[in-house]
Amino acid sequence: MKTIVHWFLSGLAVVITAYLLPGIVLKGFFAALVVAVVLGFLNTIIRPILVVLTLPINILTLGLFTLVINASLVMLTSSLVPGFQVKDFWTAILFSLILWLVNSVLNVFEPKEEK
């Protein structure tokens, strides 16, 4: 049940973020759910590999290169998911930042694990 709620809230975060940014085209809530799954998969599998491979430049930029990695994953998601389009790279950077912020706010509504 916790996974379904997390998935639903992630999809809602994608919808809210797409609504706030003019350079994002999202065609329906189902597309947002697919974006949440694909972006979660890419962040789980590919992002750690990219962070390790770009560690020297990440250190030189004091971690700001991570924004480039996040935007690249958003652009990759845009090319993989029909019904989700990102206008350009700067919009992808803004999308990743606002999505992080919206996810942080919506995290309050996720069920907590009981001890």
Secondary structure, DSSP 4 states (H G I P E B T S, - for coil): -HHHHHHHHHHHHHHHHHHH-TTEEE--HHHHHHHHHHHHHHHHHHHHHHHHHTHHHHHHTTTTHHHHHHHHHHHHHHHHSTTEEE--HHHHHHHHHHHHHHHHHHGGGSPPPP-
